[in-house]
């Protein structure tokens, strides 16, 4: 996958989905865990693979995201 990976807190999911849809309208490929992680496979591994293959990594920075262990782990992996 090449494109933009969006890292966000679940509490900011509405905005993340809005950004994801806007990228799609601009024909920019993107990765949003909620839309792109397949069930039955390891969530962490799929996200790590997406981070490694992304052209860009966008963090939706908010009070929620800086308190999220998942977002901070994604930032560290990126």
C-alpha angles and dihedrals in degrees: 000000000000122000139065122335114203117210115193146146115262086237087065093046096120091059092043090054091048091053092046092052091046090053090050091052088054089049092245112143115234143178123223116170093221091056102031111034110097120222119248095033127092109280094205093051093048092051092046090051090049091050091051092050100040121111090209136017118210122190118198094220114209140134086267096052096049088054093049116100089200094055092046090050090051091050089050092050092048 
